[in-house]
Amino acid sequence: MAKKHSYKFCFGPWNISEGADPYGPPTRSPQTFDWKLDQLKALGFDAMMFHDDDAVPDIDAKSEVQIRKEARALKRRLDDAGIAAEMVAPRLWFAPQTIDGAYTSNDARCRKYAIERSLRSIDIARIMGTDLVVLWLAREGSYIRESKNARRCVDYLVEAFDAMLAHDKRIRLAIEPKPNEPMDVAYVPTIGHALAIAQLTRDPKRVGCLIESAHAILAGLDPSDEIDFAMAFNKLWSLHLNDQNGLKFDQDKPFGSANLRVAFNQVRSLEQNGYGRNGEYICFDVHPFRTTSEEHWLAHLDNSRRTFLRLLEKARSFNDSEAKALVQKRDYAALDQMVIEHLLSK
């Protein structure tokens, strides 16, 4: 077991959502970014995640000079609040140019737009003091299998990644794979795909990944195994802890909400691999339930961190020697019950 260390926590402004879903309107009144930043500080979190248009609203309508000016102003506000920027991600899936994909669009003009906006995101990240740019490849895929050449789309993705790597020699790209939604067929759906395509880029050492618990579950995989796999390559540079009730839409439930044992094993994997020792954050990509009142708007964030810390205690107090002895005897029934009783114990 790695030496004990402290963890740092963060979330994004989108994690204080208003309750809208594809089938209904918001259930809570919108709040300003300033209010959300204040809540992050009040809850004692260490950093905030940003989409590029969280940092610079209406980014497509602004010049590079304006973008840099607003990013510098936000950096001063974060410094004054003692908050770090964990990462910046280009929000490509809302743009009208990305209806048929961003980096893998059939339209060369749309691919050019996606790359140029990603370069602006890198500029923002540099100003904000982070070297991490996260790429959720939301619309990289197809609705109709015959509408795109998936082999050619690999080349398109590598072309985009190479442009970003060339734009800034220090930036790191963390690919956040998701096996479904919003596209019918998603390209790069798992961590294995993300780490494989990294090897095709001009600088594979600067292309890693971000694991989200729910995305692994949606792919029928165990998030803790995905954590172990990514860290075997030293490529787990961020993660989104949450929960998911089966193979449905991306639910972003509070961490540990649906399966406490799966959550325990994620914490245990992070501990065993020394995650966080190089400055990585524990990020909660969780949303309040749609029924949540404004009075309890932040409970899902506080609860996720509380669950993580309780499971951290369980991971650190787990009797590894006893577990190894049971493994030696192949007494997995006893090991199974040992884990259950450890999680149930006070």
KACOR-V802117 format. One record per backbone hydrogen bond with DSSP energy under -1.0 kcal/mol. CO is the residue of the C=O (numbers start at 1). NH is the residue of the N-H. Records with the same first field share a line. If there is no record, write none. Layout:
BEGIN
CO=NH  NH
END
This chain:
BEGIN
8=282
9=46  47
10=284
11=49
12=15
13=16
18=27  28
21=24
24=21
32=36
33=37
34=38
35=39
36=40
37=41
38=42
39=43
40=45
41=44
46=84
47=11
48=86
50=89
51=54  55
52=56
58=61
59=62
63=67
64=68
65=69
66=70
67=71
68=72
69=73
70=74
71=75
72=76
73=77
74=78
75=79
76=80
77=81
78=83
84=48
87=50
88=134
89=52
90=92
95=98
98=101
102=105
107=111
108=112
109=113
110=114
111=115
112=116
113=117
114=118
115=119
116=120
117=121
118=122
119=123
120=124
121=125
122=126
123=127
124=128
125=130
131=172
132=88
133=174
135=176
136=138
137=140
139=141
140=187
142=185
144=147
149=153
150=154
151=155
152=156
153=157
154=158
155=159
156=160
157=161
158=162
159=163
160=164
161=165
162=166
163=167
164=168
172=133
173=208
174=135
175=210
183=181
185=142
190=194
191=195
192=196
193=197
194=198
196=199
197=200
198=201
203=206
204=207
206=173
208=175
209=237
211=240
212=216
213=217
214=218
215=219
216=221
217=220
222=226
223=227
224=228
225=229
226=230
227=231
228=232
230=235
235=209  237
238=211
239=283
240=213
243=253
244=246
246=248
252=287
253=243
254=257
259=263
260=264
261=265
262=266
263=267
264=268
265=269
266=270
267=271
268=272
269=273
270=275
274=277
276=279
282=10
283=241
284=286
289=292
293=296
294=297
296=299
298=302
299=303
300=304
301=305
302=306
303=307
304=308
305=309
306=310
307=311
308=312
309=313
310=314
311=315
312=316
313=317
318=320
319=323
320=324
321=325
322=326
323=327
324=328
325=329
326=331
327=330
330=332
331=335
332=336
333=337
334=338
335=339
336=340
337=341
338=342
339=343
340=344
341=345
END
